[in-house]
């Protein structure tokens, strides 16, 4: 499974303060911790800094890549911010995210079209948030076909079927997972991804729900996730679930994680 480390996000109070103070050591320490715990991408978000987002995004990219060689996930719907970040990013980043909302689609498509960028395609449209598996599959189909027609390789597309809080509708968990299964079956080569912590919003013991949800989603085909890689039980659950789902030939990744102490809770 590909892991996007979620911790460098300005919506988190401590991170916002570190960005505002341009605290290089703090940001680099968090980047290193995520890298050392298996993050394949480091998400960077400066969205709370209205009017300064592009400047702080460039600072984050430079700061993170000064500490680790892990590519970044550039987390902004603003094409100007994305373009500013791409000017100095080393290697191939991930873009989070394009959607089927017309304004967002029209703005970001020229940035990603014909590129080697990894692209998160969020299942949102101008009709609002999808409710059912079929709603998600319909939007995903339009997103994938639209991106492929604009020369984005299918293997660079990461569809986010959109996790919604189970506390607001008890069908949201299974509708999401059934959508993952349908998307992976209908579009070979595409990836699915999510910010899975939304599932537990408003409920107690959120870690328990998140850790269980990722196992269930992996069994439906989810192959990428935006998570906290410092959550040892979450990471251990991922290794175990991938092995049990038959996605770990000869259990080699599980055994490697065991030898590296990543299964110790």
Order of alpha helices (4+ residues) and beta strands (2+ residues): beta-alpha-alpha-beta-alpha-beta-alpha-beta-alpha-beta-beta-beta-alpha-beta-alpha-beta-alpha-beta-alpha-alpha
